[in-house]
Amino acid sequence: MTAYDHVLKGLEHHRHSGITCEEAEEALENFEKAIEIDPNYIRAHAWRACPLSGNVSWKPDKYSENRLDDCTASAKKASGNRS
């Protein structure tokens, strides 16, 4: 699959991420796979921030520690600000 395909798949799971924890985690995994394939894919970074911030509701022990830093890093990458 291409990075674009993973973003589309991630978006589908993201639409259901408020329904189950599995959907939320699947969304995050797909956005991260897209970034692995294409580290400069801005949309993948932008969308990655969404489940990072939302998954803490499902699994606070797993996602809360660096959640804000990870979300901020994704948003900065998406905006072109890498500092």
N, C-alpha and C positions, 0 to 999 in steps of 0.2 A: 504494500500500500504506500501511497505517496503521503507527504505531509498534509497536503490538502484533504485527502481522504480521511486522515485521522482527525483533522479539525471538524469535518462534516460529521463524522461518527461521534466525536466528543460533544458536538452541539446537540445531537439527538439525545444523548444520555443526559446532558445538562438540562434539557427541557423537563426531564423527569427527576432531576436531582433533589427536588423537594419532596419526592414521594418515597424513595428508598435510599438507604446508605449505599447500596451496591451501585445504583445509577450515578450517584455523586462521585464515587471513587472511579467508576468506569470513565466518566467525563474527564476527570483529572488525568488518568492514565493515557487517554487518547491525546490530550493536548500535549502531554509530556513526550509521547512518542513522536508527535509532529515536530517538536522542538529538537529531538534527537536527530531526526532526518534532516531538518533544515533549521539550524540554530538562529538564523536571521529571519525566520518567518514571524513577522510582527503580529499577525492575527492569533497565532498559536500562543504567543506570550500574553496577549491581551486576554484571551479567553481562559488561559490557565489561572489567572488571578481570581476569577469568579468561583470555581470550585474550591480553590485554596481557602477563600474566606468563608464559604458555605459549609465545607466539610467539618469544620470545627463543631458545628451543631450536632453532627452525627457521632463523631468520635473525638471529643475534646482532648483526651489523653494523647492521641496520635498526632493531631494537627495543631494544637494550640501553641506549642513552644516557639516555633519560628514562623508562624503563620503571617504575621504582619510584615516581617522582613521579606519573606518569600513573595507575598502579594505585591509589596512595593517594588521589589526587583523586577517582577514580571511587568508591572505597569510602566516602569521606567524603560525597560527594554522595548516595550511596545510603542512608547512615545518617542523613541529614538534617543532618550537620555540615558546614557550608560553609566553615569556617575553615581 
